[in-house]
Amino acid sequence: MMGRVGLTPLEGIRVLDVTTSIAGPYCAQILSALGADVIKVERPDTGDDGRAWGPPFWHGEGTMFLSANAGKRSLGLSLRDPRGRDALLRLVDGADVFLQSLRPGLADELGLGSDALRARNRRLVYCSVGAYGHVGPLRDEPGYDALMQAAGGLISMTGEPGRPGVRVGSSLIDQGTGTWAALGVLAALLDRDRTGEGAVVDVSLYETAVGYIGYHLAGYLADGTVPHGQGTRFPMVAPYQVFATRDGELMIAGGNDRLFAAICGVVGRPQLVDDPRFRTNPERVRHRDELCEILEDALSTNDTAYWLDRLKDAGVPAAPVADTADVAESPQTEALGILQPLAHPAVPGLRLAALPVSFDGERALHRSSPPAVGEHTVEVLAEAGYGPEEIRALAAAEVIRA
């Protein structure tokens, strides 16, 4: 699959990214890959907190930061200094989107709240990325991905049966919240074309977590079911889980009666189809332990590759359990072109995941590598009308990093 820097539906849109960590930066990275000019506003001394999160590091650069900040320009600017805030306000006057994840209340304290900025620029789309949301008893509490996995119910239902819950291994809530923020911004920009005015978009980690347990919430509201860790089992369907083979592990999805019959045929247990314990999916779920013991006993007699070939020939969805190295080296990953090489002065051989979306068969690509702290300060301030002497004075006062 080829890639392209466009389709660029957001070309001409300027985004001020006043966020740190993952959720907000990931949103801004999406907008950049769709054509927006994203100015990342960072502390002039240390930059985004995510720059220091590691190991692992890649030639000294934090891999977590690299993964969420491609395609941006970095403005090293102190928001604690009135001169720094004045510079940011000048940029607000010509911006389309203001994206912030400051601690609750800080944006208003700094004069950067939605009311203040939209009074200056009525076309501005103002997006807040928060922890628990903008209302409610927890509105002023801070939050991170793992905290929201706990507060939002995910940890309680993740892990092995009878054991303490575990965190999902990726920053699922952060990246999901960043995706929702990008979707909200895009919707607000589309609406602005109709009304001529921007809007205030609010997203939060907690709301994302709640959204991700939607069918579990429906189940609880229906009959009081409270889910707990099931390992790799999908709680509403059987068989649908990872099974041990002779040399590894294999995920098998038997999502309906036809697929169950096919699985039974592949493993040489066709009699299970007419067993009254297993005739329908609800019966199979009720008798899951008995069923899965029978299937695993059969699957343990041969290797993963052997079973995978036969299950696929029978039309049964199945996949070996891959680790990160397997994914990075997978021919499917290579065919999709989702790992994008990017030229970076400090990180030779840099490759990052591009957007998981294609247009007309071509991957949407990042337009540049993640920036150094303050790499674009001078050019951004010059665009805002600052002269060379003013910029030098701000740098000497350590208001900016130039």
C-alpha positions as CSV (number, residue, x, y, z in Angstrom):
1,M,0.0,0.0,0.0
2,M,1.3,3.4,-0.9
3,G,1.0,6.4,1.4
4,R,0.4,10.0,1.0
5,V,0.6,13.2,3.1
6,G,-2.9,14.1,1.9
7,L,-5.9,13.8,1.5
8,T,-5.6,16.9,3.6
9,P,-9.1,18.0,4.6
10,L,-7.7,20.2,7.4
11,E,-5.2,22.2,5.2
12,G,-5.3,25.8,6.3
13,I,-6.6,24.9,9.8
14,R,-4.3,26.0,12.7
15,V,-4.3,24.1,15.9
16,L,-2.7,25.3,19.2
17,D,-1.9,22.1,21.1
18,V,-1.5,23.0,24.8
19,T,-1.6,19.4,26.0
20,T,0.9,16.8,27.5
21,S,1.2,13.1,28.0
22,I,-0.8,11.1,25.4
23,A,-4.5,11.8,25.0
24,G,-4.3,15.5,23.9
25,P,-1.0,15.0,21.9
26,Y,-2.5,12.0,20.1
27,C,-5.6,14.1,19.1
28,A,-3.3,16.8,17.8
29,Q,-1.3,14.2,15.9
30,I,-4.4,12.9,14.2
31,L,-5.4,16.5,13.2
32,S,-1.9,17.1,11.8
33,A,-1.9,14.0,9.7
34,L,-5.2,15.2,8.2
35,G,-3.5,18.5,7.1
36,A,-3.7,20.9,10.1
37,D,-0.8,23.1,11.1
38,V,-0.3,22.0,14.7
39,I,1.7,24.2,17.0
40,K,2.7,22.3,20.1
41,V,3.1,24.7,23.1
42,E,5.6,23.2,25.5
43,R,7.5,24.3,28.6
44,P,10.7,25.9,27.4
45,D,12.9,24.0,29.9
46,T,11.7,20.4,29.9
47,G,9.0,20.3,27.2
48,D,6.1,17.8,27.3
49,D,6.2,15.5,30.3
50,G,6.0,12.6,27.9
51,R,9.6,13.4,26.6
52,A,11.0,12.0,29.9
53,W,8.7,8.9,30.2
54,G,10.9,5.8,29.8
55,P,12.7,3.6,29.3
56,P,12.6,2.6,26.5
57,F,14.3,5.6,24.8
58,W,15.4,5.7,21.1
59,H,18.7,7.5,20.9
60,G,17.7,9.4,24.0
61,E,14.3,10.3,22.8
62,G,11.2,9.0,24.7
63,T,9.4,6.5,22.6
64,M,6.1,7.4,24.2
65,F,6.6,11.1,23.1
66,L,7.7,10.1,19.7
67,S,4.6,8.0,19.2
68,A,2.1,10.9,19.7
69,N,3.8,14.0,18.4
70,A,4.6,13.6,14.7
71,G,3.8,16.3,12.3
72,K,3.9,19.2,14.8
73,R,5.8,22.4,15.2
74,S,7.2,23.0,18.7
75,L,6.8,26.4,20.4
76,G,8.9,26.5,23.7
77,L,6.8,29.0,25.7
78,S,6.3,29.7,29.4
79,L,2.6,30.1,30.3
80,R,3.5,31.2,33.8
81,D,5.0,34.4,32.4
82,P,2.6,37.1,31.3
83,R,4.7,37.7,28.2
84,G,4.4,34.1,27.3
85,R,0.6,34.2,27.7
86,D,0.5,37.3,25.6
87,A,2.3,35.5,22.8
88,L,-0.1,32.6,23.0
89,L,-3.1,35.0,22.9
90,R,-1.8,36.6,19.7
91,L,-1.7,33.1,18.2
92,V,-5.2,32.4,19.4
93,D,-6.5,35.4,17.4
94,G,-5.6,33.6,14.2
95,A,-6.2,30.0,15.3
96,D,-9.0,27.6,14.4
97,V,-8.6,25.1,17.3
98,F,-7.3,25.5,20.9
99,L,-6.7,22.1,22.5
100,Q,-5.8,22.0,26.2
101,S,-5.3,19.4,28.9
102,L,-4.2,21.7,31.8
103,R,-5.1,20.7,35.3
104,P,-8.7,21.5,36.3
105,G,-9.1,25.3,36.8
106,L,-5.7,26.3,35.5
107,A,-6.8,27.4,32.1
108,D,-9.2,29.9,33.7
109,E,-6.5,31.0,36.2
110,L,-4.2,31.8,33.3
111,G,-6.9,33.6,31.2
112,L,-7.0,30.7,28.8
113,G,-10.5,29.4,29.5
114,S,-13.0,28.9,26.8
115,D,-15.0,32.0,27.6
116,A,-11.9,34.2,27.5
117,L,-10.5,32.8,24.3
118,R,-13.8,32.6,22.4
119,A,-14.5,36.2,23.3
120,R,-11.4,37.1,21.3
121,N,-12.1,34.7,18.5
122,R,-15.7,33.5,18.0
123,R,-14.7,31.1,15.2
124,L,-12.4,29.2,17.6
125,V,-13.1,25.6,18.4
126,Y,-12.0,25.1,22.0
127,C,-11.4,21.5,23.1
128,S,-10.7,20.4,26.7
129,V,-9.3,17.0,27.4
130,G,-10.0,16.2,31.0
131,A,-10.0,13.4,33.6
132,Y,-13.5,13.0,34.9
133,G,-15.4,15.5,32.8
134,H,-16.5,19.1,33.2
135,V,-19.3,18.5,35.6
136,G,-20.0,16.3,38.6
137,P,-18.4,15.7,42.1
138,L,-15.1,14.5,40.6
139,R,-14.7,17.3,38.0
140,D,-11.6,18.8,39.7
141,E,-9.8,15.5,40.2
142,P,-6.7,14.7,38.1
143,G,-6.5,11.5,36.1
144,Y,-4.3,9.3,34.0
145,D,-4.9,6.3,31.8
146,A,-4.4,3.7,34.5
147,L,-6.5,5.6,37.0
148,M,-9.4,5.7,34.6
149,Q,-9.0,2.1,33.8
150,A,-9.6,1.6,37.5
151,A,-12.3,4.2,38.0
152,G,-14.1,3.3,34.8
153,G,-14.4,-0.5,35.5
154,L,-11.9,-1.9,33.0
155,I,-9.4,-3.3,35.6
156,S,-12.2,-5.1,37.5
157,M,-13.1,-7.1,34.4
158,T,-9.6,-7.7,33.0
159,G,-7.3,-10.6,34.1
160,E,-7.6,-14.2,35.0
161,P,-10.7,-15.6,36.9
162,G,-10.3,-15.5,40.7
163,R,-7.3,-13.2,40.6
164,P,-6.9,-9.5,41.0
165,G,-7.7,-7.3,38.0
166,V,-5.0,-6.0,35.7
167,R,-4.4,-2.9,33.6
168,V,-4.9,-3.2,29.9
169,G,-1.3,-3.2,28.5
170,S,-1.6,-0.2,26.3
171,S,-2.8,3.3,27.0
172,L,-6.2,2.4,25.6
173,I,-8.1,5.2,27.4
174,D,-5.6,7.9,26.5
175,Q,-5.6,7.1,22.8
176,G,-9.4,6.5,22.8
177,T,-9.9,9.9,24.4
178,G,-7.6,11.5,21.8
179,T,-9.6,9.9,19.0
180,W,-12.9,11.2,20.5
181,A,-11.3,14.7,20.9
182,A,-10.3,14.6,17.2
183,L,-13.8,13.5,16.2
184,G,-15.4,16.3,18.3
185,V,-13.1,18.9,16.8
186,L,-13.8,17.8,13.3
187,A,-17.6,17.9,13.9
188,A,-17.3,21.4,15.4
189,L,-15.3,22.6,12.4
190,L,-17.9,21.2,10.1
191,D,-20.6,22.9,12.0
192,R,-18.6,26.1,11.9
193,D,-18.9,26.1,8.1
194,R,-22.6,26.3,8.6
195,T,-22.9,28.7,11.5
196,G,-19.7,30.8,11.3
197,E,-19.0,30.2,14.9
198,G,-16.8,27.7,16.8
199,A,-17.9,25.6,19.8
200,V,-16.6,24.2,23.0
201,V,-15.8,20.5,22.9
202,D,-15.3,18.5,26.1
203,V,-13.9,15.0,26.3
204,S,-12.6,13.0,29.3
205,L,-10.7,9.9,30.1
206,Y,-13.5,8.7,32.4
207,E,-16.2,9.1,29.7
208,T,-14.1,7.2,27.3
209,A,-13.7,4.3,29.8
210,V,-17.5,4.3,30.4
211,G,-18.1,4.2,26.7
212,Y,-15.7,1.2,26.3
213,I,-17.7,-0.9,28.7
214,G,-21.0,-0.2,27.0
215,Y,-22.3,-3.7,26.6
216,H,-21.2,-4.6,30.1
217,L,-23.2,-1.7,31.4
218,A,-26.2,-2.8,29.4
219,G,-25.8,-6.3,30.9
220,Y,-25.7,-4.9,34.5
221,L,-28.7,-2.7,33.9
222,A,-30.6,-5.6,32.4
223,D,-30.1,-8.2,35.1
224,G,-27.5,-7.1,37.6
225,T,-24.6,-9.0,36.0
226,V,-21.2,-7.6,37.2
227,P,-18.4,-8.9,35.0
228,H,-15.1,-10.0,36.4
229,G,-11.8,-11.2,34.9
230,Q,-12.3,-14.0,32.3
231,G,-8.8,-14.2,30.9
232,T,-9.1,-14.3,27.1
233,R,-12.7,-15.5,27.2
234,F,-15.3,-13.4,25.5
235,P,-18.1,-13.5,28.1
236,M,-21.1,-13.7,25.9
237,V,-19.9,-16.2,23.3
238,A,-18.4,-19.7,23.5
239,P,-16.0,-21.0,22.3
240,Y,-14.3,-17.6,21.9
241,Q,-10.9,-17.5,23.7
242,V,-7.3,-18.4,23.5
243,F,-6.5,-22.2,23.6
244,A,-3.1,-23.8,24.3
245,T,-1.7,-25.9,21.4
246,R,1.3,-28.2,21.5
247,D,3.7,-25.3,20.9
248,G,1.9,-22.1,21.6
249,E,-1.5,-20.4,21.8
250,L,-4.3,-19.8,19.4
251,M,-7.3,-17.5,19.6
252,I,-10.4,-19.1,18.1
253,A,-13.7,-17.3,17.6
254,G,-16.8,-19.6,17.4
255,G,-19.4,-16.8,17.1
256,N,-22.4,-18.8,15.9
257,D,-23.7,-22.4,15.6
258,R,-22.2,-22.8,12.1
259,L,-18.7,-21.9,13.3
260,F,-19.0,-24.1,16.3
261,A,-19.9,-27.0,14.1
262,A,-16.9,-26.2,11.9
263,I,-14.5,-26.1,14.9
264,C,-15.9,-29.4,16.1
265,G,-15.2,-31.0,12.7
266,V,-11.6,-29.6,12.6
267,V,-10.7,-31.0,16.0
268,G,-12.3,-34.3,15.4
269,R,-15.2,-33.9,17.8
270,P,-18.3,-33.7,15.6
271,Q,-20.5,-35.3,18.3
272,L,-20.3,-32.1,20.3
273,V,-22.7,-30.4,17.9
274,D,-25.6,-32.5,19.1
275,D,-24.6,-32.6,22.8
276,P,-27.5,-31.0,24.7
277,R,-25.0,-29.0,26.7
278,F,-23.6,-27.3,23.6
279,R,-26.5,-27.0,21.0
280,T,-26.9,-23.2,21.3
281,N,-24.6,-20.4,22.2
282,P,-26.4,-19.7,25.6
283,E,-26.0,-23.4,26.5
284,R,-22.3,-23.3,25.4
285,V,-21.7,-20.2,27.6
286,R,-23.3,-22.0,30.6
287,H,-21.2,-25.1,30.1
288,R,-18.1,-23.2,28.9
289,D,-15.6,-24.9,31.3
290,E,-16.6,-28.4,30.1
291,L,-16.6,-27.4,26.4
292,C,-13.2,-25.7,26.5
293,E,-11.6,-28.5,28.4
294,I,-12.7,-30.9,25.6
295,L,-11.5,-28.5,22.9
296,E,-8.2,-27.8,24.6
297,D,-7.5,-31.5,25.1
298,A,-7.9,-31.9,21.3
299,L,-5.9,-28.8,20.3
300,S,-3.0,-29.8,22.6
301,T,-2.2,-32.7,20.3
302,N,-0.7,-30.6,17.5
303,D,1.1,-27.3,16.7
304,T,-0.4,-23.8,16.3
305,A,0.4,-23.7,12.5
306,Y,-1.3,-27.0,12.0
307,W,-4.5,-26.0,13.6
308,L,-4.5,-22.5,12.1
309,D,-4.3,-23.9,8.5
310,R,-7.2,-26.2,9.1
311,L,-9.4,-23.7,10.9
312,K,-8.9,-21.2,8.2
313,D,-9.7,-23.8,5.5
314,A,-13.0,-24.5,7.5
315,G,-13.8,-20.7,7.6
316,V,-13.2,-20.4,11.3
317,P,-11.7,-17.0,12.4
318,A,-8.5,-17.8,14.3
319,A,-5.2,-16.1,15.0
320,P,-2.0,-17.0,16.8
321,V,-1.2,-14.9,19.9
322,A,1.5,-12.4,18.7
323,D,3.8,-10.1,20.8
324,T,4.9,-6.7,19.8
325,A,8.0,-8.0,17.9
326,D,5.7,-10.3,15.9
327,V,3.5,-7.4,15.0
328,A,6.4,-5.2,14.0
329,E,7.8,-7.9,11.7
330,S,4.5,-9.2,10.4
331,P,4.1,-9.4,6.6
332,Q,0.6,-8.0,7.1
333,T,1.9,-5.0,8.9
334,E,4.4,-4.4,6.1
335,A,1.7,-4.8,3.4
336,L,-0.5,-2.2,5.1
337,G,2.4,0.4,5.2
338,I,1.3,1.5,8.7
339,L,4.9,1.7,10.0
340,Q,6.1,5.0,8.5
341,P,9.8,5.9,8.2
342,L,10.5,9.5,9.3
343,A,13.7,11.5,9.0
344,H,14.7,12.7,12.5
345,P,18.0,14.4,13.3
346,A,18.5,12.5,16.6
347,V,16.9,9.2,15.8
348,P,18.2,7.4,12.7
349,G,15.9,4.8,11.4
350,L,12.9,6.2,13.1
351,R,9.6,4.4,12.2
352,L,6.3,5.3,13.8
353,A,2.7,4.0,13.4
354,A,0.9,6.2,10.9
355,L,-2.8,6.8,11.1
356,P,-4.9,3.6,11.0
357,V,-6.9,5.1,8.1
358,S,-6.5,5.2,4.3
359,F,-8.1,7.4,1.6
360,D,-8.6,6.0,-1.9
361,G,-6.4,3.1,-0.9
362,E,-3.5,5.2,0.3
363,R,-2.3,5.5,4.0
364,A,-2.7,8.8,5.7
365,L,0.9,9.7,6.7
366,H,2.6,12.0,9.2
367,R,4.1,15.1,7.5
368,S,7.2,15.3,9.6
369,S,8.9,13.7,12.6
370,P,8.2,14.8,16.2
371,P,9.9,18.1,16.9
372,A,12.7,19.0,19.4
373,V,11.6,21.3,22.2
374,G,11.2,24.8,20.8
375,E,12.4,23.8,17.4
376,H,10.0,26.2,15.7
377,T,9.7,29.0,18.3
378,V,11.3,31.6,16.1
379,E,9.3,31.0,13.0
380,V,6.0,30.7,14.9
381,L,6.5,34.0,16.8
382,A,7.6,35.7,13.6
383,E,4.3,34.6,12.0
384,A,2.5,36.2,15.0
385,G,4.2,39.5,14.3
386,Y,7.2,39.4,16.7
387,G,10.4,41.0,15.4
388,P,13.9,39.6,15.8
389,E,14.7,41.9,18.8
390,E,11.5,41.0,20.6
391,I,12.2,37.3,20.1
392,R,15.8,37.7,21.4
393,A,14.6,39.5,24.4
394,L,12.0,36.8,25.3
395,A,14.7,34.2,24.8
396,A,17.1,36.1,27.1
397,A,14.4,36.2,29.8
398,E,13.8,32.5,29.4
399,V,10.2,33.1,28.5
400,I,10.8,31.1,25.3
401,R,13.2,28.5,24.0
402,A,14.5,29.5,20.7
